[in-house]
Amino acid sequence: MSTITRRTALALPILAAGIAALPRSARAEESLVVVGQGGSYQAAQRQAFFEPFAQATGIRIIEQSPADIGKFQAMVESGNVEWDVVDVGQDFVLRGTRLGLLEPVDYAAAGIAGADFPAALVTDHSVPSIVWSTTLNTNTEQVKPEAQARGWAQFWDVARFPGERALPKNPVNLLEIALLADGVEPVKLYPIDIDRAFRSLDRIKPHVHVWWETAGKAEQLLVDGEVAYSAAGNARIQKARRDGAPVAVDWEQAIQTSQSWVIPRGSRNRPAALRFLAFVSTPERQADLAKLIDYGPSNTRAFQFIPAGTELPTAPELRGRQVQTDPQWWAENFAAVNERFNQWLLQ
């Protein structure tokens, strides 16, 4: 065992001061693994969040995707946590909290203004990131505007509105869509009538060309004209439209859902993760993201920095046309419904 001599002891403060004086690049580099959803959404996050955060703090962002929930849970339960911050759906926030998978977030200690967010989106284990909507989207080369299906009941009506369909391979939001297509009023969606929803899905199933698993795939199917209609996240389709793709977005009865940032329990970089959450939660940063991709900011003050009339899910003029999802219902019922859904797909 080595012994610290008096000379060594005297030298230690000088050495520490020398290290502190070194330029950031000469010190051991601090890093943070941030897991997103990939595609154009993560590209926008890179520009609005990741690169500015790295420049401001010297903490390197290591990006990964997708945010696989099964992998998330396995990491935490095994104690081998490789992720530090993950972008997840609000239903998983509630499930993950119940299962003990998430680190707590002290808003005040982290310097996050919790009052700037809708109370329904704030929890003790997450920070709201975005609000997005599952909209009915159309390829306008396959279907001319005057002949397009409007609303989920017409999406289900393949006789009057022919064309290949694509739907998400995930029961969340899909069961709501199936019930709206079957005539259920938005205010009566919850608790979800599961049997009725699957009977409705039985009708559309033969006409679904692809059950997509990633948002990028949903975008590609529609842009390439492989399908005429797709239920998919609004922002990627809006971006594709701006980029010249022949696509249209219908906001009527769009299903509005929220995402949140969480820290997996056992993260090795919790202090840096909290710094990141504070950085990306400011109204200015959230406005920067909304200018790059059409997801609604969860910070209500962000609209001070966004041009009026911007077509976002949380924009006042669109809010009343949409249906709010119930993450609490999904947190309590997801496991059973997802198992039934996967079995139904195989039938």
C-alpha positions in Angstrom: 0.0 0.0 0.0 1.4 3.4 -0.9 2.0 6.1 1.7 1.3 9.8 1.1 4.3 11.8 2.2 4.2 15.4 3.5 5.8 16.5 0.2 3.0 14.7 -1.8 0.3 16.1 0.4 1.6 19.6 -0.2 1.7 19.0 -3.9 -1.9 17.8 -4.2 -3.6 21.2 -4.0 -1.2 22.6 -6.6 -2.0 19.6 -8.9 -5.7 20.1 -8.4 -5.4 23.8 -9.2 -3.4 22.9 -12.3 -6.1 20.5 -13.6 -8.8 23.1 -13.0 -6.9 25.6 -15.0 -6.6 23.2 -18.0 -8.8 24.0 -21.0 -12.0 21.8 -21.0 -10.7 19.7 -23.9 -7.7 18.7 -21.8 -9.7 17.3 -19.0 -11.5 13.9 -18.9 -14.6 14.5 -21.1 -18.0 14.2 -19.4 -20.7 12.7 -21.5 -24.4 12.0 -21.4 -26.3 9.2 -23.3 -29.6 10.7 -24.5 -32.1 8.3 -26.1 -34.7 9.7 -28.5 -37.1 8.5 -31.2 -34.8 8.9 -34.2 -35.5 10.4 -37.6 -36.4 14.0 -38.2 -37.5 14.5 -34.6 -34.1 13.6 -33.2 -32.4 15.6 -35.9 -34.4 18.7 -34.7 -33.5 17.9 -31.1 -29.9 17.7 -32.1 -30.0 21.2 -33.5 -32.2 22.8 -30.8 -31.0 20.9 -27.7 -28.0 18.6 -28.0 -25.5 20.8 -29.8 -26.2 24.0 -27.8 -26.1 22.1 -24.5 -22.7 20.6 -25.4 -21.4 24.0 -26.3 -22.8 25.6 -23.1 -21.6 22.9 -20.7 -18.8 20.9 -22.3 -20.8 17.8 -21.7 -20.8 15.6 -24.9 -24.2 14.2 -25.9 -24.1 10.6 -27.1 -27.3 9.9 -29.1 -29.1 6.7 -29.3 -32.5 5.6 -30.6 -35.2 4.3 -30.5 -36.3 4.5 -26.9 -37.2 0.8 -26.5 -39.2 0.4 -23.4 -38.4 -3.3 -22.9 -34.7 -2.5 -23.0 -35.2 0.4 -20.6 -36.8 -1.9 -18.1 -34.3 -4.6 -18.5 -31.4 -2.2 -18.0 -32.8 -0.8 -14.7 -33.8 -4.2 -13.3 -30.3 -5.7 -14.1 -28.5 -2.7 -12.6 -26.6 -2.2 -15.9 -27.9 1.2 -16.9 -26.3 2.6 -20.1 -28.8 5.4 -20.7 -29.0 8.7 -18.9 -32.0 10.6 -20.3 -34.8 9.1 -22.4 -37.7 10.6 -24.3 -40.8 8.5 -23.6 -44.6 8.6 -23.7 -46.6 9.9 -20.8 -48.2 6.5 -20.2 -44.8 5.0 -19.7 -44.0 7.8 -17.2 -46.8 6.6 -15.1 -46.0 2.9 -15.5 -42.3 3.4 -15.0 -43.0 5.3 -11.8 -45.1 2.6 -10.5 -42.5 0.0 -11.3 -39.7 2.0 -9.7 -37.8 2.4 -13.0 -37.3 6.2 -12.8 -35.1 8.6 -10.9 -37.0 11.4 -9.1 -36.8 14.9 -10.5 -36.7 17.9 -8.0 -37.9 20.8 -10.2 -36.8 23.5 -7.8 -33.4 22.0 -7.2 -32.8 21.5 -10.9 -33.9 25.0 -11.7 -37.0 24.0 -13.8 -40.0 26.2 -13.6 -42.8 23.6 -13.1 -45.5 26.3 -13.2 -44.7 26.8 -16.9 -46.1 23.4 -17.8 -49.7 22.1 -17.8 -50.2 20.5 -14.3 -51.5 17.2 -15.9 -48.1 16.7 -17.6 -45.9 17.3 -14.5 -44.8 14.4 -12.3 -42.2 13.8 -9.7 -40.2 11.6 -12.1 -40.4 13.4 -15.4 -40.2 16.7 -17.2 -42.6 17.3 -20.2 -40.9 17.5 -23.6 -43.5 17.8 -26.4 -47.1 17.4 -27.3 -47.8 15.6 -30.6 -50.9 14.3 -32.4 -51.8 11.2 -34.4 -53.4 12.7 -37.4 -55.2 11.3 -40.5 -52.7 11.8 -43.3 -53.1 11.4 -47.1 -50.9 11.0 -50.1 -52.3 13.7 -52.5 -51.0 12.0 -55.6 -52.9 8.8 -54.7 -56.0 10.7 -53.6 -57.1 14.1 -54.9 -58.2 16.7 -52.3 -61.8 16.6 -53.2 -61.9 12.8 -52.8 -60.0 12.5 -49.5 -61.3 10.8 -46.4 -62.0 13.2 -43.6 -62.1 11.8 -40.1 -61.7 8.3 -38.8 -65.1 7.0 -39.8 -64.2 7.8 -43.5 -60.8 6.3 -43.0 -62.6 3.1 -42.1 -64.9 3.4 -45.1 -62.8 1.7 -47.7 -65.7 1.4 -50.2 -66.2 5.1 -50.5 -62.6 6.0 -49.9 -60.4 3.4 -51.5 -56.6 3.1 -51.1 -54.0 1.3 -49.1 -53.9 2.1 -45.4 -51.2 2.1 -42.7 -51.8 2.0 -39.0 -49.5 1.9 -36.0 -48.4 -1.4 -34.6 -49.3 -0.2 -31.1 -52.6 -0.2 -29.3 -52.0 3.2 -27.7 -54.0 5.8 -29.7 -55.1 3.1 -32.1 -57.9 1.9 -29.9 -59.2 5.4 -29.6 -59.1 5.8 -33.3 -61.0 2.6 -33.8 -63.7 3.7 -31.4 -64.0 7.2 -33.0 -64.3 5.4 -36.4 -67.2 3.4 -34.8 -69.0 6.5 -33.8 -68.1 6.9 -30.1 -68.1 10.5 -29.0 -64.7 11.9 -27.9 -66.0 12.7 -24.4 -67.1 9.1 -24.0 -63.8 7.4 -25.1 -62.7 6.5 -21.5 -62.8 4.0 -20.0 -62.1 2.4 -23.4 -64.6 -0.3 -24.4 -61.9 -2.8 -25.4 -64.2 -5.3 -27.0 -65.9 -2.7 -29.2 -62.5 -1.3 -30.2 -61.3 -4.7 -31.4 -64.5 -5.3 -33.3 -63.9 -2.0 -35.1 -60.3 -3.0 -35.8 -61.6 -6.3 -37.2 -63.3 -4.3 -40.0 -60.3 -2.4 -41.1 -57.7 -5.1 -40.6 -58.0 -6.7 -44.1 -57.3 -3.2 -45.6 -54.2 -2.4 -43.6 -51.2 -2.7 -46.0 -48.6 -2.1 -43.2 -48.7 -2.0 -39.4 -45.8 0.4 -39.0 -43.5 0.2 -35.9 -41.5 3.5 -36.2 -42.6 7.0 -37.0 -39.9 7.1 -39.7 -41.5 4.1 -41.5 -44.9 5.8 -41.3 -43.6 8.9 -42.9 -41.8 6.9 -45.7 -44.8 4.8 -46.5 -46.9 7.9 -47.2 -44.3 10.0 -48.9 -43.3 7.1 -51.3 -47.0 6.5 -52.1 -46.9 3.0 -50.8 -50.1 3.8 -49.0 -52.9 6.4 -49.7 -53.7 6.9 -46.0 -51.8 6.7 -42.8 -52.5 7.4 -39.1 -49.1 8.9 -38.0 -47.6 11.6 -35.9 -48.3 15.1 -37.3 -44.8 16.6 -37.3 -43.0 14.3 -39.6 -45.8 14.5 -42.2 -45.9 18.3 -42.0 -42.1 18.4 -42.4 -42.4 16.1 -45.4 -45.0 18.4 -46.9 -42.8 21.5 -46.4 -40.0 19.5 -48.1 -42.2 19.1 -51.2 -43.8 15.7 -50.6 -47.4 15.2 -51.8 -49.0 14.8 -48.4 -51.8 16.4 -46.4 -52.7 16.5 -42.7 -56.2 16.4 -41.3 -56.5 17.6 -37.7 -60.1 16.6 -37.1 -60.3 14.1 -34.2 -56.5 13.9 -34.0 -55.4 12.1 -30.9 -53.2 14.3 -28.8 -50.4 12.7 -26.8 -47.5 14.0 -24.8 -43.8 13.0 -24.4 -41.6 13.5 -21.3 -37.9 13.3 -20.4 -37.1 10.7 -17.8 -33.9 9.5 -16.1 -33.6 5.7 -15.7 -33.0 4.7 -12.1 -29.4 3.9 -11.6 -28.1 6.4 -14.2 -24.4 7.0 -13.6 -24.7 10.7 -14.7 -27.7 12.0 -12.8 -26.4 15.5 -12.0 -25.5 16.1 -15.7 -28.9 14.6 -16.7 -30.7 17.1 -14.5 -28.7 20.0 -16.0 -29.8 18.7 -19.4 -33.5 18.6 -18.4 -33.3 22.2 -17.1 -31.6 23.4 -20.3 -34.2 21.8 -22.7 -37.2 22.9 -20.6 -36.9 26.7 -21.0 -39.5 28.4 -23.2 -36.8 29.6 -25.6 -35.3 26.2 -26.2 -38.8 24.6 -26.6 -39.6 27.3 -29.1 -36.4 26.6 -31.0 -37.5 22.9 -31.4 -41.0 23.9 -32.5 -39.5 26.1 -35.3 -37.6 23.0 -36.6 -40.3 20.4 -36.3 -44.1 20.8 -35.8 -44.5 19.3 -32.3 -46.2 21.4 -29.7 -44.1 22.8 -26.9 -45.1 21.6 -23.5 -43.8 24.9 -21.9 -46.8 27.2 -22.2 -44.5 30.3 -22.3 -42.8 29.0 -25.5 -45.5 30.6 -27.7 -44.1 34.0 -26.8 -41.2 33.0 -29.1 -43.2 31.3 -31.9 -44.7 33.1 -34.8 -48.5 33.4 -34.6 -50.4 31.0 -36.8 -47.8 28.2 -36.6 -49.6 24.9 -37.1 -48.8 23.1 -33.9 -50.8 20.6 -31.8 -50.9 22.9 -28.8 -51.8 26.0 -30.9 -55.0 27.5 -29.6 -56.8 27.4 -32.9 -56.2 23.6 -33.2 -56.7 22.5 -29.6 -60.5 22.2 -29.8 -60.5 19.9 -32.9 -58.5 17.2 -31.2 -59.0 14.5 -28.6 -56.9 14.2 -25.5 -55.5 10.8 -24.7 -55.8 9.5 -21.1 -52.3 8.3 -20.1 -53.6 7.1 -16.7 -56.0 4.6 -18.4 -53.1 3.3 -20.5 -50.7 3.1 -17.6 -53.2 0.8 -15.8 -54.3 -1.2 -18.8 -51.4 -1.3 -21.3 -49.9 -4.7 -20.5 -53.2 -6.6 -20.9 -54.3 -4.7 -23.9 -50.9 -4.9 -25.6 -50.9 -8.7 -25.1 -54.4 -9.0 -26.7 -53.4 -6.7 -29.5 -50.3 -8.8 -30.4 -52.4 -12.0 -30.4 -55.0 -10.3 -32.5 -52.4 -9.3 -35.1 -51.5 -13.0 -35.5 -55.0 -14.2 -36.2 
